[in-house]
Amino acid sequence: MTIEAATPTCNIALTDAAQERILDLRDNMHKPAMIRLYVQGGGCSGFEYKIDLAKETDEDDILVEINPYIHIYVDQVSAPYLEGTTIDYEAHTLASRFVFNNPQAKSTCGCGSSFSVE
């Protein structure tokens, strides 16, 4: 009997506004919209969201295909903290930002860029 390891997954969604912004960034940089999404320790609540254009991927990364044009890569350590997260993009006159609606977050800081879990 052969037992195969399950392929890890991470359910992440992007609103239309976030998808449009990512595609705009991609078009301005003339690069594919490969996004690296991860969390790291820091911020006023304990963990910070990080989103970068991915130049390369690790073989252990989890691939989340949003559509044929946007792929998100999540490392396996960050995946449990990001499970079920929806990412939006808000543009205002003085500032614009990605907004994370994360069901894993038990509290967030005032600016919304860091969170804590129990």
Secondary structure, DSSP 8 states (H G I E B T S, - for coil): -----------EEE-HHHHHHHHHHHHHHTS-EEEEEEEEEETTTEEEEEEEE-SS--TT-EEEEEETTEEEEE-TTTHHHHTTEEEEEEE-SS-EEEEEE-TT-SEE-TTSSEEE--
